[in-house]
Amino acid sequence: MQYKRILLKLSGEALMGTRQYGIDPDRLAEYANEVKKVVEKGVEVAIVIGGGNIFRGVAGASAGMDRVQGDHMGMLATVINGLALQSALENAGVQTRLQSAIKINEVAEPFIRRRAIRHLEKGRVVIFGGGTGNPYFTTDSAAVLRAIEINADVILKGTRVDGIYTSDPEKDSKASKFDFISFEDVIKKGLKVMDTTAFTLSQENNLPIIVFDMNKQGNLVKVIDGENIGTTVNL
């Protein structure tokens, strides 16, 4: 087993499945079963999930909404997704805890680093909602920040493509995939892995990122086992 403690970053859009917005229960159940397989191998799993399937602060701001208000709405969207994922995991028989960076004590614990680590040590999946709790920061930044705080071995970014390419593979048929790439080369080539704040934070703390296709069954386990799935970004 390659990793003992991981942080899995999922986009809100990933939960839409084939829908135009919202949450696809079938996709949610698939993700829960993938996470369950990893937990059963003894891996400690933390998850940060986006809110783009419900609301995006940046999109709201571009439509004339106050950016801070929009970002707070986006944070609440991540808590909604966190609750949905928590329910799916518990239906699959996985113990979970949802922690939020903004206080919503009726539905989620406040984020407390030591408590989060203790949950992980007890085999519970910890879902971090509410982003960083601050406007102007993405859930990518939240994922890297939480990964550093809980001493995760790696960030696994589950997407709908199977890694990092020279250009968008959905638009460019000649795009070629990287199996391994350094932080420095990602910056030089202008590749979009995460937003700049998140990526720089990961680089400064020597925290590797693996970008892989989360929608292909079994891929999460393969990454954990050290198979060459997706693209690894490190020093």
C-alpha positions as protocol buffer text, in pm:
chain_id: "A"
residue {
  index: 1
  type: MET
  ca { x: 0 y: 0 z: 0 }
}
residue {
  index: 2
  type: GLN
  ca { x: 151 y: 328 z: -118 }
}
residue {
  index: 3
  type: TYR
  ca { x: -32 y: 576 z: 108 }
}
residue {
  index: 4
  type: LYS
  ca { x: -155 y: 566 z: 467 }
}
residue {
  index: 5
  type: ARG
  ca { x: -350 y: 894 z: 479 }
}
residue {
  index: 6
  type: ILE
  ca { x: -495 y: 1066 z: 175 }
}
residue {
  index: 7
  type: LEU
  ca { x: -699 y: 1373 z: 94 }
}
residue {
  index: 8
  type: LEU
  ca { x: -940 y: 1316 z: -192 }
}
residue {
  index: 9
  type: LYS
  ca { x: -1053 y: 1630 z: -376 }
}
residue {
  index: 10
  type: LEU
  ca { x: -1378 y: 1601 z: -569 }
}
residue {
  index: 11
  type: SER
  ca { x: -1541 y: 1873 z: -776 }
}
residue {
  index: 12
  type: GLY
  ca { x: -1904 y: 1957 z: -721 }
}
residue {
  index: 13
  type: GLU
  ca { x: -1962 y: 1907 z: -1094 }
}
residue {
  index: 14
  type: ALA
  ca { x: -1853 y: 1544 z: -1056 }
}
residue {
  index: 15
  type: LEU
  ca { x: -2166 y: 1477 z: -847 }
}
residue {
  index: 16
  type: MET
  ca { x: -2394 y: 1585 z: -1133 }
}
residue {
  index: 17
  type: GLY
  ca { x: -2330 y: 1267 z: -1329 }
}
residue {
  index: 18
  type: THR
  ca { x: -2519 y: 1312 z: -1655 }
}
residue {
  index: 19
  type: ARG
  ca { x: -2744 y: 1585 z: -1512 }
}
residue {
  index: 20
  type: GLN
  ca { x: -2720 y: 1956 z: -1589 }
}
residue {
  index: 21
  type: TYR
  ca { x: -2705 y: 2054 z: -1220 }
}
residue {
  index: 22
  type: GLY
  ca { x: -2765 y: 1915 z: -872 }
}
residue {
  index: 23
  type: ILE
  ca { x: -2670 y: 1571 z: -742 }
}
residue {
  index: 24
  type: ASP
  ca { x: -2697 y: 1234 z: -918 }
}
residue {
  index: 25
  type: PRO
  ca { x: -2769 y: 968 z: -651 }
}
residue {
  index: 26
  type: ASP
  ca { x: -2618 y: 693 z: -869 }
}
residue {
  index: 27
  type: ARG
  ca { x: -2288 y: 882 z: -911 }
}
residue {
  index: 28
  type: LEU
  ca { x: -2286 y: 954 z: -538 }
}
residue {
  index: 29
  type: ALA
  ca { x: -2331 y: 584 z: -458 }
}
residue {
  index: 30
  type: GLU
  ca { x: -2050 y: 491 z: -700 }
}
residue {
  index: 31
  type: TYR
  ca { x: -1810 y: 732 z: -527 }
}
residue {
  index: 32
  type: ALA
  ca { x: -1913 y: 603 z: -185 }
}
residue {
  index: 33
  type: ASN
  ca { x: -1837 y: 245 z: -289 }
}
residue {
  index: 34
  type: GLU
  ca { x: -1497 y: 347 z: -430 }
}
residue {
  index: 35
  type: VAL
  ca { x: -1409 y: 522 z: -103 }
}
residue {
  index: 36
  type: LYS
  ca { x: -1532 y: 220 z: 97 }
}
residue {
  index: 37
  type: LYS
  ca { x: -1288 y: -11 z: -85 }
}
residue {
  index: 38
  type: VAL
  ca { x: -1000 y: 216 z: 13 }
}
residue {
  index: 39
  type: VAL
  ca { x: -1113 y: 243 z: 376 }
}
residue {
  index: 40
  type: GLU
  ca { x: -1133 y: -138 z: 394 }
}
residue {
  index: 41
  type: LYS
  ca { x: -765 y: -150 z: 297 }
}
residue {
  index: 42
  type: GLY
  ca { x: -684 y: 50 z: 611 }
}
residue {
  index: 43
  type: VAL
  ca { x: -626 y: 386 z: 442 }
}
residue {
  index: 44
  type: GLU
  ca { x: -729 y: 699 z: 633 }
}
residue {
  index: 45
  type: VAL
  ca { x: -945 y: 913 z: 403 }
}
residue {
  index: 46
  type: ALA
  ca { x: -1033 y: 1282 z: 417 }
}
residue {
  index: 47
  type: ILE
  ca { x: -1244 y: 1444 z: 146 }
}
residue {
  index: 48
  type: VAL
  ca { x: -1288 y: 1801 z: 26 }
}
residue {
  index: 49
  type: ILE
  ca { x: -1572 y: 1857 z: -217 }
}
residue {
  index: 50
  type: GLY
  ca { x: -1657 y: 2159 z: -430 }
}
residue {
  index: 51
  type: GLY
  ca { x: -1997 y: 2322 z: -477 }
}
residue {
  index: 52
  type: GLY
  ca { x: -2003 y: 2403 z: -848 }
}
residue {
  index: 53
  type: ASN
  ca { x: -2300 y: 2174 z: -915 }
}
residue {
  index: 54
  type: ILE
  ca { x: -2512 y: 2404 z: -695 }
}
residue {
  index: 55
  type: PHE
  ca { x: -2353 y: 2749 z: -698 }
}
residue {
  index: 56
  type: ARG
  ca { x: -2029 y: 2920 z: -796 }
}
residue {
  index: 57
  type: GLY
  ca { x: -1929 y: 3246 z: -628 }
}
residue {
  index: 58
  type: VAL
  ca { x: -1725 y: 3360 z: -927 }
}
residue {
  index: 59
  type: ALA
  ca { x: -2019 y: 3304 z: -1161 }
}
residue {
  index: 60
  type: GLY
  ca { x: -2246 y: 3495 z: -925 }
}
residue {
  index: 61
  type: ALA
  ca { x: -2000 y: 3785 z: -911 }
}
residue {
  index: 62
  type: SER
  ca { x: -1978 y: 3800 z: -1291 }
}
residue {
  index: 63
  type: ALA
  ca { x: -2357 y: 3832 z: -1298 }
}
residue {
  index: 64
  type: GLY
  ca { x: -2342 y: 4137 z: -1071 }
}
residue {
  index: 65
  type: MET
  ca { x: -2366 y: 3974 z: -729 }
}
residue {
  index: 66
  type: ASP
  ca { x: -2135 y: 4083 z: -448 }
}
residue {
  index: 67
  type: ARG
  ca { x: -1832 y: 3847 z: -463 }
}
residue {
  index: 68
  type: VAL
  ca { x: -1818 y: 3790 z: -87 }
}
residue {
  index: 69
  type: GLN
  ca { x: -2189 y: 3704 z: -75 }
}
residue {
  index: 70
  type: GLY
  ca { x: -2145 y: 3474 z: -373 }
}
residue {
  index: 71
  type: ASP
  ca { x: -1851 y: 3294 z: -214 }
}
residue {
  index: 72
  type: HIS
  ca { x: -2047 y: 3241 z: 107 }
}
residue {
  index: 73
  type: MET
  ca { x: -2325 y: 3084 z: -99 }
}
residue {
  index: 74
  type: GLY
  ca { x: -2064 y: 2861 z: -261 }
}
residue {
  index: 75
  type: MET
  ca { x: -1937 y: 2754 z: 83 }
}
residue {
  index: 76
  type: LEU
  ca { x: -2291 y: 2657 z: 184 }
}
residue {
  index: 77
  type: ALA
  ca { x: -2318 y: 2457 z: -139 }
}
residue {
  index: 78
  type: THR
  ca { x: -2012 y: 2252 z: -37 }
}
residue {
  index: 79
  type: VAL
  ca { x: -2180 y: 2172 z: 295 }
}
residue {
  index: 80
  type: ILE
  ca { x: -2490 y: 2049 z: 108 }
}
residue {
  index: 81
  type: ASN
  ca { x: -2266 y: 1824 z: -105 }
}
residue {
  index: 82
  type: GLY
  ca { x: -2084 y: 1711 z: 207 }
}
residue {
  index: 83
  type: LEU
  ca { x: -2411 y: 1606 z: 368 }
}
residue {
  index: 84
  type: ALA
  ca { x: -2509 y: 1415 z: 54 }
}
residue {
  index: 85
  type: LEU
  ca { x: -2174 y: 1238 z: 41 }
}
residue {
  index: 86
  type: GLN
  ca { x: -2190 y: 1162 z: 413 }
}
residue {
  index: 87
  type: SER
  ca { x: -2531 y: 1001 z: 366 }
}
residue {
  index: 88
  type: ALA
  ca { x: -2410 y: 791 z: 71 }
}
residue {
  index: 89
  type: LEU
  ca { x: -2101 y: 674 z: 263 }
}
residue {
  index: 90
  type: GLU
  ca { x: -2303 y: 578 z: 568 }
}
residue {
  index: 91
  type: ASN
  ca { x: -2551 y: 390 z: 346 }
}
residue {
  index: 92
  type: ALA
  ca { x: -2246 y: 196 z: 223 }
}
residue {
  index: 93
  type: GLY
  ca { x: -2149 y: 116 z: 583 }
}
residue {
  index: 94
  type: VAL
  ca { x: -1867 y: 368 z: 621 }
}
residue {
  index: 95
  type: GLN
  ca { x: -1838 y: 576 z: 939 }
}
residue {
  index: 96
  type: THR
  ca { x: -1804 y: 947 z: 865 }
}
residue {
  index: 97
  type: ARG
  ca { x: -1777 y: 1290 z: 1020 }
}
residue {
  index: 98
  type: LEU
  ca { x: -1861 y: 1615 z: 843 }
}
residue {
  index: 99
  type: GLN
  ca { x: -1664 y: 1919 z: 957 }
}
residue {
  index: 100
  type: SER
  ca { x: -1737 y: 2270 z: 837 }
}
residue {
  index: 101
  type: ALA
  ca { x: -1512 y: 2575 z: 824 }
}
residue {
  index: 102
  type: ILE
  ca { x: -1820 y: 2790 z: 882 }
}
residue {
  index: 103
  type: LYS
  ca { x: -2031 y: 2729 z: 1191 }
}
residue {
  index: 104
  type: ILE
  ca { x: -2338 y: 2519 z: 1118 }
}
residue {
  index: 105
  type: ASN
  ca { x: -2343 y: 2324 z: 1442 }
}
residue {
  index: 106
  type: GLU
  ca { x: -2681 y: 2163 z: 1378 }
}
residue {
  index: 107
  type: VAL
  ca { x: -2553 y: 1976 z: 1072 }
}
residue {
  index: 108
  type: ALA
  ca { x: -2172 y: 1960 z: 1099 }
}
residue {
  index: 109
  type: GLU
  ca { x: -1892 y: 1972 z: 1352 }
}
residue {
  index: 110
  type: PRO
  ca { x: -1672 y: 2280 z: 1344 }
}
residue {
  index: 111
  type: PHE
  ca { x: -1333 y: 2215 z: 1184 }
}
residue {
  index: 112
  type: ILE
  ca { x: -1091 y: 2129 z: 1465 }
}
residue {
  index: 113
  type: ARG
  ca { x: -762 y: 1991 z: 1343 }
}
residue {
  index: 114
  type: ARG
  ca { x: -690 y: 1756 z: 1633 }
}
residue {
  index: 115
  type: ARG
  ca { x: -1043 y: 1620 z: 1629 }
}
residue {
  index: 116
  type: ALA
  ca { x: -1021 y: 1559 z: 1254 }
}
residue {
  index: 117
  type: ILE
  ca { x: -696 y: 1366 z: 1295 }
}
residue {
  index: 118
  type: ARG
  ca { x: -848 y: 1160 z: 1578 }
}
residue {
  index: 119
  type: HIS
  ca { x: -1145 y: 1068 z: 1358 }
}
residue {
  index: 120
  type: LEU
  ca { x: -906 y: 956 z: 1085 }
}
residue {
  index: 121
  type: GLU
  ca { x: -707 y: 746 z: 1331 }
}
residue {
  index: 122
  type: LYS
  ca { x: -1032 y: 574 z: 1432 }
}
residue {
  index: 123
  type: GLY
  ca { x: -1103 y: 483 z: 1071 }
}
residue {
  index: 124
  type: ARG
  ca { x: -1372 y: 742 z: 1004 }
}
residue {
  index: 125
  type: VAL
  ca { x: -1387 y: 926 z: 674 }
}
residue {
  index: 126
  type: VAL
  ca { x: -1371 y: 1300 z: 741 }
}
residue {
  index: 127
  type: ILE
  ca { x: -1548 y: 1530 z: 495 }
}
residue {
  index: 128
  type: PHE
  ca { x: -1438 y: 1893 z: 508 }
}
residue {
  index: 129
  type: GLY
  ca { x: -1711 y: 2138 z: 402 }
}
residue {
  index: 130
  type: GLY
  ca { x: -1729 y: 2516 z: 387 }
}
residue {
  index: 131
  type: GLY
  ca { x: -1407 y: 2561 z: 191 }
}
residue {
  index: 132
  type: THR
  ca { x: -1147 y: 2750 z: 394 }
}
residue {
  index: 133
  type: GLY
  ca { x: -1422 y: 2956 z: 556 }
}
residue {
  index: 134
  type: ASN
  ca { x: -1298 y: 3264 z: 371 }
}
residue {
  index: 135
  type: PRO
  ca { x: -1418 y: 3431 z: 49 }
}
residue {
  index: 136
  type: TYR
  ca { x: -1181 y: 3454 z: -250 }
}
residue {
  index: 137
  type: PHE
  ca { x: -1036 y: 3106 z: -181 }
}
residue {
  index: 138
  type: THR
  ca { x: -1137 y: 2802 z: -386 }
}
residue {
  index: 139
  type: THR
  ca { x: -1203 y: 2449 z: -264 }
}
residue {
  index: 140
  type: ASP
  ca { x: -871 y: 2357 z: -429 }
}
residue {
  index: 141
  type: SER
  ca { x: -703 y: 2585 z: -175 }
}
residue {
  index: 142
  type: ALA
  ca { x: -916 y: 2430 z: 100 }
}
residue {
  index: 143
  type: ALA
  ca { x: -807 y: 2081 z: -10 }
}
residue {
  index: 144
  type: VAL
  ca { x: -435 y: 2164 z: 2 }
}
residue {
  index: 145
  type: LEU
  ca { x: -470 y: 2350 z: 332 }
}
residue {
  index: 146
  type: ARG
  ca { x: -655 y: 2064 z: 501 }
}
residue {
  index: 147
  type: ALA
  ca { x: -417 y: 1806 z: 355 }
}
residue {
  index: 148
  type: ILE
  ca { x: -121 y: 1991 z: 508 }
}
residue {
  index: 149
  type: GLU
  ca { x: -299 y: 2034 z: 842 }
}
residue {
  index: 150
  type: ILE
  ca { x: -384 y: 1664 z: 877 }
}
residue {
  index: 151
  type: ASN
  ca { x: -40 y: 1552 z: 750 }
}
residue {
  index: 152
  type: ALA
  ca { x: -179 y: 1371 z: 446 }
}
residue {
  index: 153
  type: ASP
  ca { x: 67 y: 1178 z: 229 }
}
residue {
  index: 154
  type: VAL
  ca { x: -86 y: 1293 z: -99 }
}
residue {
  index: 155
  type: ILE
  ca { x: -370 y: 1488 z: -260 }
}
residue {
  index: 156
  type: LEU
  ca { x: -576 y: 1280 z: -499 }
}
residue {
  index: 157
  type: LYS
  ca { x: -768 y: 1502 z: -739 }
}
residue {
  index: 158
  type: GLY
  ca { x: -1051 y: 1298 z: -888 }
}
residue {
  index: 159
  type: THR
  ca { x: -1168 y: 1440 z: -1221 }
}
residue {
  index: 160
  type: ARG
  ca { x: -1340 y: 1321 z: -1538 }
}
residue {
  index: 161
  type: VAL
  ca { x: -1012 y: 1304 z: -1734 }
}
residue {
  index: 162
  type: ASP
  ca { x: -736 y: 1052 z: -1671 }
}
residue {
  index: 163
  type: GLY
  ca { x: -455 y: 1295 z: -1593 }
}
residue {
  index: 164
  type: ILE
  ca { x: -280 y: 1614 z: -1702 }
}
residue {
  index: 165
  type: TYR
  ca { x: -238 y: 1677 z: -2075 }
}
residue {
  index: 166
  type: THR
  ca { x: -42 y: 1924 z: -2286 }
}
residue {
  index: 167
  type: SER
  ca { x: -380 y: 2080 z: -2372 }
}
residue {
  index: 168
  type: ASP
  ca { x: -748 y: 2001 z: -2311 }
}
residue {
  index: 169
  type: PRO
  ca { x: -795 y: 1642 z: -2440 }
}
residue {
  index: 170
  type: GLU
  ca { x: -1168 y: 1703 z: -2482 }
}
residue {
  index: 171
  type: LYS
  ca { x: -1091 y: 1978 z: -2735 }
}
residue {
  index: 172
  type: ASP
  ca { x: -752 y: 1875 z: -2881 }
}
residue {
  index: 173
  type: SER
  ca { x: -718 y: 1522 z: -3020 }
}
residue {
  index: 174
  type: LYS
  ca { x: -338 y: 1565 z: -3038 }
}
residue {
  index: 175
  type: ALA
  ca { x: -300 y: 1640 z: -2666 }
}
residue {
  index: 176
  type: SER
  ca { x: -51 y: 1408 z: -2496 }
}
residue {
  index: 177
  type: LYS
  ca { x: -65 y: 1294 z: -2136 }
}
residue {
  index: 178
  type: PHE
  ca { x: 203 y: 1332 z: -1870 }
}
residue {
  index: 179
  type: ASP
  ca { x: 262 y: 1035 z: -1638 }
}
residue {
  index: 180
  type: PHE
  ca { x: 488 y: 1241 z: -1412 }
}
residue {
  index: 181
  type: ILE
  ca { x: 558 y: 1614 z: -1408 }
}
residue {
  index: 182
  type: SER
  ca { x: 730 y: 1852 z: -1167 }
}
residue {
  index: 183
  type: PHE
  ca { x: 563 y: 2150 z: -1001 }
}
residue {
  index: 184
  type: GLU
  ca { x: 809 y: 2373 z: -1187 }
}
residue {
  index: 185
  type: ASP
  ca { x: 716 y: 2231 z: -1528 }
}
residue {
  index: 186
  type: VAL
  ca { x: 344 y: 2269 z: -1460 }
}
residue {
  index: 187
  type: ILE
  ca { x: 402 y: 2640 z: -1395 }
}
residue {
  index: 188
  type: LYS
  ca { x: 634 y: 2683 z: -1696 }
}
residue {
  index: 189
  type: LYS
  ca { x: 390 y: 2513 z: -1933 }
}
residue {
  index: 190
  type: GLY
  ca { x: 92 y: 2703 z: -1788 }
}
residue {
  index: 191
  type: LEU
  ca { x: -102 y: 2382 z: -1721 }
}
residue {
  index: 192
  type: LYS
  ca { x: -423 y: 2413 z: -1520 }
}
residue {
  index: 193
  type: VAL
  ca { x: -399 y: 2160 z: -1238 }
}
residue {
  index: 194
  type: MET
  ca { x: -534 y: 2369 z: -952 }
}
residue {
  index: 195
  type: ASP
  ca { x: -568 y: 2741 z: -898 }
}
residue {
  index: 196
  type: THR
  ca { x: -237 y: 2919 z: -841 }
}
residue {
  index: 197
  type: THR
  ca { x: -279 y: 2969 z: -465 }
}
residue {
  index: 198
  type: ALA
  ca { x: -353 y: 2602 z: -405 }
}
residue {
  index: 199
  type: PHE
  ca { x: -77 y: 2482 z: -636 }
}
residue {
  index: 200
  type: THR
  ca { x: 188 y: 2708 z: -481 }
}
residue {
  index: 201
  type: LEU
  ca { x: 88 y: 2598 z: -130 }
}
residue {
  index: 202
  type: SER
  ca { x: 123 y: 2234 z: -234 }
}
residue {
  index: 203
  type: GLN
  ca { x: 463 y: 2300 z: -393 }
}
residue {
  index: 204
  type: GLU
  ca { x: 597 y: 2487 z: -88 }
}
residue {
  index: 205
  type: ASN
  ca { x: 498 y: 2200 z: 140 }
}
residue {
  index: 206
  type: ASN
  ca { x: 626 y: 1926 z: -94 }
}
residue {
  index: 207
  type: LEU
  ca { x: 283 y: 1765 z: -106 }
}
residue {
  index: 208
  type: PRO
  ca { x: 240 y: 1553 z: -421 }
}
residue {
  index: 209
  type: ILE
  ca { x: -78 y: 1574 z: -628 }
}
residue {
  index: 210
  type: ILE
  ca { x: -218 y: 1290 z: -836 }
}
residue {
  index: 211
  type: VAL
  ca { x: -478 y: 1380 z: -1097 }
}
residue {
  index: 212
  type: PHE
  ca { x: -682 y: 1080 z: -1213 }
}
residue {
  index: 213
  type: ASP
  ca { x: -1018 y: 972 z: -1357 }
}
residue {
  index: 214
  type: MET
  ca { x: -1247 y: 915 z: -1058 }
}
residue {
  index: 215
  type: ASN
  ca { x: -1534 y: 800 z: -1279 }
}
residue {
  index: 216
  type: LYS
  ca { x: -1362 y: 477 z: -1381 }
}
residue {
  index: 217
  type: GLN
  ca { x: -1437 y: 208 z: -1125 }
}
residue {
  index: 218
  type: GLY
  ca { x: -1135 y: 75 z: -939 }
}
residue {
  index: 219
  type: ASN
  ca { x: -907 y: 368 z: -1019 }
}
residue {
  index: 220
  type: LEU
  ca { x: -900 y: 501 z: -663 }
}
residue {
  index: 221
  type: VAL
  ca { x: -778 y: 166 z: -531 }
}
residue {
  index: 222
  type: LYS
  ca { x: -519 y: 144 z: -809 }
}
residue {
  index: 223
  type: VAL
  ca { x: -380 y: 486 z: -714 }
}
residue {
  index: 224
  type: ILE
  ca { x: -359 y: 379 z: -349 }
}
residue {
  index: 225
  type: ASP
  ca { x: -174 y: 62 z: -453 }
}
residue {
  index: 226
  type: GLY
  ca { x: 85 y: 270 z: -638 }
}
residue {
  index: 227
  type: GLU
  ca { x: -19 y: 181 z: -992 }
}
residue {
  index: 228
  type: ASN
  ca { x: 65 y: 437 z: -1258 }
}
residue {
  index: 229
  type: ILE
  ca { x: -282 y: 582 z: -1293 }
}
residue {
  index: 230
  type: GLY
  ca { x: -329 y: 943 z: -1395 }
}
residue {
  index: 231
  type: THR
  ca { x: -56 y: 1207 z: -1357 }
}
residue {
  index: 232
  type: THR
  ca { x: 168 y: 1259 z: -1054 }
}
residue {
  index: 233
  type: VAL
  ca { x: 291 y: 1610 z: -977 }
}
residue {
  index: 234
  type: ASN
  ca { x: 582 y: 1640 z: -735 }
}
residue {
  index: 235
  type: LEU
  ca { x: 922 y: 1803 z: -690 }
}
